[in-house]
Amino acid sequence: MQCQLLATVITVLIGLSPPAPASGPAMPDVLQSPETSAIIGYSFSEQDAALLDEIQKACFLYFWKETGDTGLTKDRRKAPVSSIAAVGFQLSSLPIAVEHGWVTRGEAEQRAVKILHAILDRNDNKKFGLYYHFLDYDTAAVASGGYEVLVSTVDSALLMAGAIPAAEYFGGETKALVDGMLRDADWKAFAVGPGGAISMGWEPNDHAKPTGDGTFHRWCWRHAADEERLVYFLAVAAERSENAVEPAAYYRLDRTIKRHDDMPPFVVSPQGALFQHFFSHCWIDYRKLGADRPALFGVDAPRIDWFENSRRAILTQRQRCIEVQDRFKTLAPDRWGLSACAGRDGYMVPEIQPNLCNRDKWYEGTVAPYAAGSSIMFTPAESLAALRAFRGLDGKDGRLRVWWDPSDGGYGLVDAFNLDQGFASDDYVGIDHGPMLLAIENARSGLIWRLFMSSETAKRGVERLKLGR
């Protein structure tokens, strides 16, 4: 295929067909994709359901077992700290575990309350109601030992989004604690950038004084990718008006539309790593919201159906992986999915954009299994084929071991692998296992979508942003 950068200047995302040529009829203002807008849920065969059960349970066991005295999950199995983002996924994992019978409702609710008290009962692990990225998993104090000391807006968003399903599911003390956390979050304090853009975080001048004076990070969230949209959705939806940002700030996020050859166009993310297309979908059910309406807030930007946008982005990256399979042995139609992961040479974030080719960062084709697994919300057939292929790499017959059974001390699919390098990660990452667990559940039952969207926070966000058909 031709390797050139082709920017498509359009005002809407269209359906499954490429846009008409310039000499053809004018495009309508909005063309909704009927194939995705009508999706309610998927059905899986008994064999596929058994595979998904196995993968989900292994993911959950990571969050249940890899914890400290506070109940907070580790950032990754080999890390001596907790990440509040991973804790968000951990809290959302609890209703799933109860529904599948892996733990009792009482055990899960008790764990949720323990985690929330550990975080909320301290005053030195937060600023403006948002939380430090890394915490000591035994005390919930700000982590030491060279880890980033930053009150992180995106990690706080992942924590709070993840806590909401637990609050809606368990009610009682869990809901009271989560409601208090949401009420205290002063998102407006972080809206210090141009046009009310939200800063990536706040850092104390003296790391030994986490609640003292400090400065906001000079970088702000400005692209309409999944992390950013989740941050702004929660910021717009804040219960207290003095803590909320204006809805127009959400719509001012950059929506750059590109396409790969003759594939449908979509709003690209900064790197093209797949987590930038499914993180917010773990909680926000965009299927029924349709294309949003920036013009209602005075913003001249294309209307986007974000569910359809992610589907296109994921299929485009898969296609790009197929096109270079002769260069990288790891990549194949059933082995795809490049995203942030623990690679052979450390943490890596690939950069795979439409038509970039020589400017892409493939990292020798290192695949992160959770990327295809978490994409199951949009591409069930392609994702299942990939999950079956990954599961089959179990170390037997001399093959690389990508699946480690919990009975062998593992938590299912490893974080990353590369056949050319003969590498399979020996680590597990909370923010990678988490979305795979939640995404599979959403594809199977819609549980986390229903719980999150039933919350008052989600309802305020939808209403204030004027989302919905």
C-alpha positions as CSV (number, residue, x, y, z in Angstrom):
1,M,0.0,0.0,0.0
2,Q,1.0,3.5,-0.7
3,C,3.0,5.1,2.2
4,Q,2.1,8.8,2.4
5,L,0.6,11.1,4.9
6,L,-3.0,11.9,3.9
7,A,-5.0,14.4,6.0
8,T,-8.7,14.3,5.4
9,V,-10.4,17.6,6.0
10,I,-14.0,16.7,6.8
11,T,-16.5,17.9,9.4
12,V,-18.0,14.6,10.5
13,L,-17.2,10.9,10.8
14,I,-19.1,9.0,8.2
15,G,-20.2,5.4,8.2
16,L,-18.4,2.4,6.9
17,S,-17.8,3.8,3.4
18,P,-14.9,6.2,2.5
19,P,-16.0,9.8,1.8
20,A,-17.1,10.7,-1.7
21,P,-14.6,12.2,-4.0
22,A,-14.5,16.0,-4.4
23,S,-16.4,15.8,-7.6
24,G,-19.2,13.7,-6.1
25,P,-22.3,14.8,-4.2
26,A,-21.9,16.9,-1.1
27,M,-21.6,14.9,2.2
28,P,-24.4,15.3,4.7
29,D,-23.8,17.2,7.9
30,V,-23.8,14.0,9.9
31,L,-23.9,10.4,8.8
32,Q,-24.3,7.9,11.7
33,S,-23.0,4.4,11.2
34,P,-26.0,2.1,11.6
35,E,-23.9,-0.9,12.2
36,T,-22.4,0.5,15.4
37,S,-25.0,2.9,16.6
38,A,-27.5,0.0,17.0
39,I,-25.1,-2.3,19.0
40,I,-26.6,-3.4,22.3
41,G,-24.4,-6.4,23.1
42,Y,-22.6,-9.4,21.6
43,S,-23.2,-13.1,21.9
44,F,-20.3,-15.6,22.4
45,S,-20.2,-19.3,21.8
46,E,-19.8,-21.6,24.8
47,Q,-16.1,-22.2,23.9
48,D,-15.4,-18.5,23.5
49,A,-17.2,-17.7,26.8
50,A,-15.0,-20.3,28.6
51,L,-11.9,-18.6,27.2
52,L,-13.1,-15.1,28.3
53,D,-13.9,-16.5,31.7
54,E,-10.4,-17.8,32.1
55,I,-8.8,-14.5,31.0
56,Q,-11.1,-12.4,33.2
57,K,-10.6,-14.4,36.3
58,A,-6.8,-14.3,35.9
59,C,-7.0,-10.5,35.5
60,F,-9.2,-10.2,38.6
61,L,-6.8,-12.4,40.7
62,Y,-4.1,-9.8,40.1
63,F,-6.2,-7.1,41.7
64,W,-7.3,-9.4,44.5
65,K,-3.9,-10.8,45.5
66,E,-1.3,-8.2,44.5
67,T,-2.1,-5.8,47.3
68,G,-0.6,-4.2,50.4
69,D,-1.9,-3.8,54.0
70,T,-4.4,-1.2,52.8
71,G,-5.9,-3.4,50.1
72,L,-4.5,-1.1,47.4
73,T,-3.3,-3.0,44.4
74,K,0.2,-2.7,43.1
75,D,1.0,-0.5,40.1
76,R,2.6,-3.6,38.6
77,R,3.5,-6.9,40.2
78,K,7.2,-6.1,40.5
79,A,6.7,-2.5,41.7
80,P,6.9,-1.6,45.4
81,V,4.1,1.0,45.1
82,S,0.5,1.4,44.2
83,S,-0.9,3.5,41.4
84,I,-4.2,5.2,41.9
85,A,-5.1,4.5,38.3
86,A,-4.7,0.8,38.9
87,V,-6.8,1.2,42.1
88,G,-9.6,2.6,39.9
89,F,-9.6,-0.6,37.8
90,Q,-9.3,-2.6,41.0
91,L,-12.5,-1.1,42.4
92,S,-14.4,-1.7,39.2
93,S,-13.2,-5.3,39.2
94,L,-15.1,-6.1,42.4
95,P,-18.7,-6.1,41.0
96,I,-17.5,-8.3,38.1
97,A,-16.0,-10.8,40.6
98,V,-19.2,-11.0,42.6
99,E,-21.3,-11.5,39.4
100,H,-19.0,-14.4,38.3
101,G,-18.9,-15.9,41.8
102,W,-15.1,-15.6,42.3
103,V,-15.7,-13.9,45.7
104,T,-18.8,-13.2,47.8
105,R,-20.5,-9.9,47.8
106,G,-19.6,-9.4,51.4
107,E,-15.9,-10.1,50.7
108,A,-15.9,-7.7,47.7
109,E,-17.7,-4.9,49.5
110,Q,-15.4,-5.2,52.5
111,R,-12.4,-4.9,50.2
112,A,-13.9,-1.8,48.5
113,V,-14.5,0.0,51.9
114,K,-11.0,-0.9,53.1
115,I,-9.4,0.6,49.9
116,L,-11.5,3.7,50.0
117,H,-10.9,4.4,53.7
118,A,-7.1,3.9,53.2
119,I,-7.1,6.6,50.5
120,L,-9.6,9.0,51.9
121,D,-8.7,9.0,55.6
122,R,-5.3,10.6,54.9
123,N,-4.9,14.3,54.2
124,D,-1.4,14.2,52.8
125,N,-1.9,12.2,49.6
126,K,-4.1,14.7,47.7
127,K,-4.3,18.4,46.7
128,F,-7.4,20.2,45.6
129,G,-9.3,16.9,46.1
130,L,-7.2,15.1,43.4
131,Y,-4.6,12.4,44.2
132,Y,-0.9,11.7,43.9
133,H,-0.1,9.2,41.2
134,F,1.9,6.8,43.3
135,L,1.0,5.8,46.8
136,D,2.7,3.4,49.3
137,Y,0.4,0.3,49.1
138,D,0.8,-0.4,52.9
139,T,0.0,3.1,54.1
140,A,-1.6,5.1,51.2
141,A,0.9,7.9,51.8
142,V,2.7,9.4,48.9
143,A,5.3,6.9,47.6
144,S,9.0,7.6,48.0
145,G,12.0,6.1,46.4
146,G,12.3,8.0,43.2
147,Y,8.7,7.6,41.9
148,E,6.9,10.5,40.3
149,V,5.6,12.9,42.9
150,L,2.7,14.5,41.1
151,V,-1.0,15.0,41.7
152,S,-2.1,13.6,38.5
153,T,-5.4,14.6,36.8
154,V,-5.6,11.6,34.5
155,D,-4.8,9.0,37.2
156,S,-7.3,10.7,39.5
157,A,-9.8,10.4,36.7
158,L,-9.2,6.7,36.3
159,L,-9.5,6.3,40.1
160,M,-12.8,8.1,40.3
161,A,-14.3,6.6,37.2
162,G,-13.3,3.2,38.5
163,A,-14.8,3.9,41.9
164,I,-18.2,4.8,40.5
165,P,-19.3,1.3,39.5
166,A,-18.4,0.0,42.9
167,A,-20.4,2.8,44.6
168,E,-23.5,2.0,42.4
169,Y,-23.2,-1.7,42.9
170,F,-22.6,-1.9,46.7
171,G,-24.3,1.3,47.8
172,G,-24.1,1.9,51.6
173,E,-20.7,3.0,53.0
174,T,-19.0,2.4,49.6
175,K,-21.3,4.8,47.9
176,A,-21.0,7.4,50.7
177,L,-17.2,7.3,50.5
178,V,-17.1,7.5,46.7
179,D,-19.7,10.4,46.7
180,G,-17.5,12.3,49.1
181,M,-14.4,11.7,47.0
182,L,-16.2,13.0,43.9
183,R,-17.6,16.0,45.7
184,D,-14.2,17.1,47.0
185,A,-12.5,17.0,43.5
186,D,-11.8,20.5,42.5
187,W,-11.2,20.1,38.8
188,K,-11.5,23.8,38.1
189,A,-8.4,24.5,40.1
190,F,-6.5,22.5,37.4
191,A,-8.0,24.5,34.5
192,V,-5.1,26.8,34.2
193,G,-4.2,26.4,30.6
194,P,-5.3,28.4,27.5
195,G,-9.0,28.3,27.1
196,G,-9.5,26.6,30.4
197,A,-7.4,23.6,29.4
198,I,-6.7,21.2,32.3
199,S,-3.2,20.7,33.5
200,M,-1.7,17.3,33.6
201,G,-1.0,17.7,37.3
202,W,0.4,19.6,40.3
203,E,3.8,19.2,41.9
204,P,4.9,20.4,45.4
205,N,7.9,22.6,45.6
206,D,9.2,20.3,48.4
207,H,8.5,16.6,47.9
208,A,8.7,16.1,51.6
209,K,5.7,18.5,52.0
210,P,3.1,17.1,49.6
211,T,0.4,19.5,50.8
212,G,2.6,22.6,50.8
213,D,3.2,25.1,48.0
214,G,3.7,23.9,44.5
215,T,3.1,24.5,40.8
216,F,0.9,23.2,38.1
217,H,2.4,21.1,35.3
218,R,3.1,23.2,32.3
219,W,1.6,20.7,29.9
220,C,-2.2,20.5,29.6
221,W,-4.5,17.9,28.1
222,R,-5.4,19.1,24.6
223,H,-6.1,16.1,22.3
224,A,-9.5,14.4,22.1
225,A,-8.1,11.0,23.0
226,D,-9.5,8.6,25.6
227,E,-7.5,9.8,28.6
228,E,-8.4,13.5,27.9
229,R,-12.0,12.9,27.3
230,L,-12.4,11.0,30.6
231,V,-10.7,13.8,32.5
232,Y,-12.9,16.5,30.9
233,F,-16.1,14.4,31.2
234,L,-15.6,14.1,35.0
235,A,-14.4,17.7,35.3
236,V,-17.6,18.9,33.5
237,A,-19.7,16.6,35.7
238,A,-18.4,17.8,39.0
239,E,-21.3,18.1,41.6
240,R,-20.2,21.4,42.9
241,S,-20.4,24.2,40.3
242,E,-17.4,25.9,41.7
243,N,-15.4,22.7,41.1
244,A,-16.6,22.1,37.5
245,V,-15.1,23.2,34.2
246,E,-17.2,24.6,31.4
247,P,-18.5,22.1,28.8
248,A,-16.9,24.1,26.0
249,A,-13.4,23.0,27.3
250,Y,-14.3,19.4,26.5
251,Y,-15.2,20.3,22.9
252,R,-12.0,22.4,22.4
253,L,-9.9,19.3,22.6
254,D,-8.1,18.9,19.3
255,R,-9.9,16.6,16.8
256,T,-7.4,15.8,14.0
257,I,-8.9,13.5,11.4
258,K,-6.8,11.3,9.2
259,R,-7.2,8.0,7.3
260,H,-5.1,5.1,6.3
261,D,-5.3,4.6,2.5
262,D,-8.9,3.9,1.6
263,M,-10.0,2.9,5.2
264,P,-12.6,5.1,6.9
265,P,-11.2,8.3,8.6
266,F,-11.1,8.8,12.3
267,V,-9.8,11.2,15.0
268,V,-6.3,10.2,15.7
269,S,-4.6,10.1,19.1
270,P,-1.2,11.5,19.9
271,Q,0.7,8.3,19.5
272,G,-1.8,5.9,18.1
273,A,-1.3,3.4,21.0
274,L,-4.5,1.5,21.4
275,F,-5.1,2.5,25.1
276,Q,-5.8,6.0,23.7
277,H,-8.9,4.6,22.1
278,F,-10.5,2.4,24.8
279,F,-9.7,3.8,28.3
280,S,-12.7,6.0,28.6
281,H,-15.0,3.4,27.0
282,C,-14.3,1.1,30.0
283,W,-16.9,3.2,31.8
284,I,-18.6,5.7,29.4
285,D,-21.2,3.9,27.2
286,Y,-20.8,5.8,24.0
287,R,-22.9,3.4,22.0
288,K,-26.2,5.2,22.6
289,L,-24.8,8.7,22.6
290,G,-24.3,9.1,18.9
291,A,-22.3,12.0,17.4
292,D,-21.7,14.8,19.8
293,R,-22.4,18.5,19.0
294,P,-19.6,21.0,19.5
295,A,-21.5,23.8,17.8
296,L,-23.9,23.9,20.7
297,F,-21.0,25.4,22.7
298,G,-19.7,27.7,20.1
299,V,-16.9,25.4,19.0
300,D,-16.2,24.8,15.3
301,A,-15.2,21.1,15.3
302,P,-16.4,17.9,13.7
303,R,-19.1,15.9,15.3
304,I,-17.8,12.5,16.4
305,D,-19.5,9.2,17.3
306,W,-16.7,8.1,19.7
307,F,-17.7,4.4,19.7
308,E,-17.4,4.3,15.9
309,N,-14.2,6.4,16.1
310,S,-12.5,3.8,18.3
311,R,-13.7,0.9,16.1
312,R,-12.1,2.6,13.1
313,A,-8.9,3.4,14.9
314,I,-8.5,-0.2,16.2
315,L,-9.2,-1.8,12.8
316,T,-6.8,0.7,11.2
317,Q,-4.0,-0.3,13.5
318,R,-4.7,-4.0,13.0
319,Q,-4.5,-3.4,9.3
320,R,-1.2,-1.6,9.6
321,C,0.2,-4.5,11.7
322,I,-0.9,-7.0,9.0
323,E,0.9,-4.9,6.3
324,V,4.2,-5.1,8.1
325,Q,4.1,-8.8,9.2
326,D,6.9,-9.6,6.8
327,R,9.1,-7.3,8.9
328,F,8.1,-8.5,12.3
329,K,7.5,-12.1,13.1
330,T,5.2,-11.3,16.0
331,L,2.6,-9.6,13.9
332,A,-0.1,-11.5,12.0
333,P,-3.9,-11.2,11.4
334,D,-4.4,-12.9,14.8
335,R,-1.4,-11.3,16.6
336,W,-1.9,-7.6,16.8
337,G,-2.4,-4.7,19.3
338,L,0.4,-2.2,20.0
339,S,0.0,-0.1,23.1
340,A,1.9,1.1,26.2
341,C,3.5,-1.9,27.9
342,A,6.5,-3.4,29.7
343,G,8.7,-4.3,26.8
344,R,12.1,-6.0,26.8
345,D,13.9,-2.7,27.2
346,G,11.5,-1.1,29.7
347,Y,8.2,0.7,29.5
348,M,7.4,1.7,25.9
349,V,4.7,3.6,24.1
350,P,4.5,2.7,20.4
351,E,3.6,5.3,17.8
352,I,1.5,3.9,14.9
353,Q,-0.4,6.5,12.8
354,P,-2.2,6.3,9.5
355,N,0.3,6.1,6.6
356,L,3.3,7.3,8.6
357,C,5.4,4.2,7.9
358,N,9.0,5.2,8.3
359,R,8.2,7.6,11.2
360,D,6.4,5.0,13.2
361,K,7.8,3.5,16.4
362,W,7.1,-0.3,16.1
363,Y,9.5,-1.4,18.8
364,E,10.3,-4.4,16.6
365,G,6.6,-5.4,16.6
366,T,6.2,-5.9,20.3
367,V,2.6,-6.9,21.0
368,A,0.7,-6.0,24.2
369,P,-2.1,-8.7,24.5
370,Y,-4.3,-6.5,26.6
371,A,-4.6,-4.1,23.6
372,A,-6.5,-6.6,21.4
373,G,-8.3,-7.9,24.5
374,S,-9.5,-4.5,25.5
375,S,-10.6,-3.8,21.9
376,I,-13.3,-6.5,22.2
377,M,-15.9,-3.9,22.9
378,F,-15.5,-2.7,19.2
379,T,-14.0,-5.7,17.4
380,P,-15.3,-8.9,19.0
381,A,-14.4,-11.3,16.2
382,E,-10.9,-9.9,15.6
383,S,-10.2,-9.6,19.3
384,L,-11.3,-13.2,20.1
385,A,-9.1,-14.5,17.3
386,A,-6.2,-12.7,18.9
387,L,-7.0,-13.9,22.4
388,R,-7.1,-17.5,21.2
389,A,-3.8,-17.1,19.5
390,F,-2.2,-15.5,22.6
391,R,-3.7,-18.1,24.9
392,G,-2.1,-20.8,22.6
393,L,1.4,-19.5,23.3
394,D,1.6,-21.4,26.6
395,G,5.2,-22.5,26.5
396,K,4.5,-26.0,25.3
397,D,6.5,-27.6,22.5
398,G,9.2,-25.0,23.0
399,R,6.9,-22.1,22.1
400,L,7.3,-18.7,23.8
401,R,5.2,-18.6,27.0
402,V,2.6,-15.8,26.8
403,W,0.0,-17.4,29.1
404,W,0.9,-18.1,32.7
405,D,-1.9,-19.9,34.5
406,P,-2.7,-18.7,38.1
407,S,-2.0,-22.2,39.3
408,D,1.6,-21.6,38.1
409,G,1.9,-18.2,39.9
410,G,0.8,-16.1,36.9
411,Y,-2.1,-13.9,36.1
412,G,-2.9,-15.1,32.6
413,L,-1.7,-13.2,29.5
414,V,1.7,-11.4,30.0
415,D,1.9,-7.7,29.5
416,A,4.0,-7.9,26.2
417,F,5.8,-10.4,24.0
418,N,8.0,-10.4,20.9
419,L,8.8,-13.5,18.8
420,D,11.7,-11.9,17.0
421,Q,13.3,-11.1,20.4
422,G,12.3,-14.3,22.1
423,F,10.8,-12.1,24.8
424,A,7.8,-12.4,27.0
425,S,7.3,-10.0,29.9
426,D,7.5,-11.5,33.4
427,D,5.5,-8.6,34.8
428,Y,1.9,-7.7,35.1
429,V,0.6,-4.1,34.9
430,G,-2.6,-2.9,36.7
431,I,-3.6,-0.4,34.1
432,D,-3.2,-3.0,31.4
433,H,-4.9,-6.0,33.0
434,G,-7.7,-3.6,34.3
435,P,-9.1,-2.4,31.0
436,M,-9.0,-6.0,29.5
437,L,-11.1,-7.2,32.4
438,L,-13.6,-4.4,32.2
439,A,-13.8,-4.4,28.4
440,I,-14.5,-8.1,28.2
441,E,-17.3,-7.7,30.8
442,N,-18.8,-4.8,28.9
443,A,-18.8,-6.9,25.7
444,R,-20.4,-9.8,27.5
445,S,-22.9,-8.2,29.8
446,G,-22.5,-4.4,29.7
447,L,-22.2,-4.5,33.5
448,I,-19.7,-1.7,34.1
449,W,-21.3,0.5,31.4
450,R,-24.7,0.1,33.2
451,L,-23.3,0.9,36.6
452,F,-21.3,3.9,35.6
453,M,-24.0,5.4,33.4
454,S,-26.6,5.0,36.1
455,S,-24.6,7.3,38.4
456,E,-25.5,10.9,39.0
457,T,-22.0,11.9,37.9
458,A,-22.5,10.3,34.5
459,K,-26.0,11.7,34.1
460,R,-24.7,15.3,34.8
461,G,-21.9,14.8,32.4
462,V,-24.2,13.6,29.6
463,E,-26.7,16.5,30.3
464,R,-24.1,19.3,30.6
465,L,-22.3,18.1,27.4
466,K,-25.6,17.7,25.7
467,L,-24.8,14.1,24.6
468,G,-27.3,11.6,23.3
469,R,-29.4,11.2,20.3
